[in-house]
Amino acid sequence: MLPPPTLKISEIFFSAAGEGLRQGQPTIFVRFSGCNLRCSFCDTKYAWKGGKELLPEEILDRIAPLKNRYKTNWVCLTGGEPLLQDVGALVRLLRRVSFRVHIETNGTRPVPVKPDWLTVSPKPPVYKITSDCLRLASEVKLVVTRSLKPGEIGRIREKFSENIPLLLQPQSHAAWSYKKAWKLYIQAIQEGLPNIRLSGQLHKIYGIK
Ligand code: SF4
């Protein structure tokens, strides 16, 4: 049997989950290198390139001391775009040893294995969302960019089941984006769009990673 492929990893670190409905939960982050998009507002451009090739077992070896130190069993696979790489073996390994796995994706890729939590964050200008992401999403996170139009929120909202929250997240902690997010939020709820949430980036408020 072939060994599982190595994965290109930018960094592994502990923090509090900064975004989405898991905000504030102690979490070990595994940041994957590489992304198929090039968003101008990307907060993690450093992860587009480079990274270290690691086997799933080697990733687990780096996660284990963080778990012991911070007593958390949540691992978030983020990026870059983690689903550009074959994450299946890593997710299965993590779950075998009782971790709960959160995946953050831009929504453009198939999801090879169902995680415990899936954040789908579709990106402009196309806002592509694969059928796996539509089916498995736990939450939808929409960055409030300068180009985001109210009609786009409605179009994305109706693609997902109503019980999946759609969070409006200001872009990169910028004052103009908070103002715009609030305006779009009010407009969306007044129009009756279901399950719209106002959101933010906790790690930027606290100045942590
Ligand atoms: S999809 Fe995410 S990681 Fe990729 S470029 Fe856009 S913001 Fe950055």
Residues whose N, C-alpha, C, O or C-beta is under 5 A from the ligand:
A	BS01	SF4	C35 L37 R38 C39 C42 G79 G80 E81 N106 K123
